[in-house]
Amino acid sequence: MFDDNYGYEGASFDAALTQILPWSMMAKISFLYQNKNYVNRPAYDLLDNIKSNERVDKVSSFSFILEKEFGWFNGFAISLMYDYIRNKSNDDFYNYKNNVCAISFDFGL
């Protein structure tokens, strides 16, 4: 998704905790909160009617990553990832919740 960092103003807070675990494992938990005020961009309902003269979003997200590195195959690693994103918006097109789960296989060639 495309997010224009210059299209809005507002405060944000981001925190992350990384823990090195036994057996060459790593866990990372992160949290993000953003208050996005879109200047000169109206908010719409699902019928394309203007609800407000300014779109306002409150975004919160939570991420968790668990990674295991293996000494063989030149830096092979497996990662399990989970993301939860909640975008509370006064524009109905941008009011959503999202859950993402992923697994990745990395080769350090």
NORCOR-V958809 format. One record per residue. N is the residue number from 1. RES is the residue in one small letter. PSI is psi in radians with two decimals (none if undefined). OMEGA is omega in whole degrees, -180 to 180 (999 if undefined). Layout:
BEGIN
n: {N	N}
res: {RES	RES}
psi: {PSI	PSI}
omega: {OMEGA	OMEGA}
END
This chain:
BEGIN
n: {1	2	3	4	5	6	7	8	9	10	11	12	13	14	15	16	17	18	19	20	21	22	23	24	25	26	27	28	29	30	31	32	33	34	35	36	37	38	39	40	41	42	43	44	45	46	47	48	49	50	51	52	53	54	55	56	57	58	59	60	61	62	63	64	65	66	67	68	69	70	71	72	73	74	75	76	77	78	79	80	81	82	83	84	85	86	87	88	89	90	91	92	93	94	95	96	97	98	99	100	101	102	103	104	105	106	107	108	109}
res: {m	f	d	d	n	y	g	y	e	g	a	s	f	d	a	a	l	t	q	i	l	p	w	s	m	m	a	k	i	s	f	l	y	q	n	k	n	y	v	n	r	p	a	y	d	l	l	d	n	i	k	s	n	e	r	v	d	k	v	s	s	f	s	f	i	l	e	k	e	f	g	w	f	n	g	f	a	i	s	l	m	y	d	y	i	r	n	k	s	n	d	d	f	y	n	y	k	n	n	v	c	a	i	s	f	d	f	g	l}
psi: {2.57	2.26	1.92	1.81	-0.30	0.01	-0.07	2.90	2.76	2.96	2.71	2.71	2.31	2.30	2.52	2.56	2.18	2.34	2.21	2.23	2.89	2.87	0.66	0.71	2.73	2.41	2.43	2.26	2.32	2.67	2.45	2.40	2.27	2.45	1.93	2.03	1.93	1.97	2.30	0.55	1.97	2.81	2.44	2.74	-3.12	-0.21	0.19	0.49	2.49	2.18	-0.58	2.70	-0.26	2.22	2.34	2.19	2.50	1.92	2.25	2.43	2.64	2.33	2.52	2.28	2.33	2.13	2.42	2.15	2.52	2.48	-0.29	2.94	0.61	0.93	0.60	2.37	2.58	2.34	2.39	2.29	2.53	2.32	2.39	2.20	2.28	2.06	1.83	2.03	2.61	-0.05	2.06	-0.45	-0.35	0.31	1.85	2.89	2.54	2.30	2.28	2.25	2.44	2.72	2.43	2.62	2.11	2.39	2.12	1.43	none}
omega: {-180	178	-179	-178	180	-178	-179	175	179	-177	175	178	-179	178	180	177	178	-179	174	-177	176	176	177	178	179	176	178	176	178	-180	179	172	178	172	-175	175	-178	-177	178	176	-178	176	-175	169	-176	176	178	174	179	178	-176	179	180	177	179	178	171	-174	172	180	179	179	176	178	173	-175	178	177	179	-177	-179	-177	171	175	179	180	175	180	171	-175	174	176	171	180	176	177	176	-176	173	172	-174	179	-177	178	-174	169	-177	174	180	173	-179	172	180	177	-177	175	178	-176	999}
END
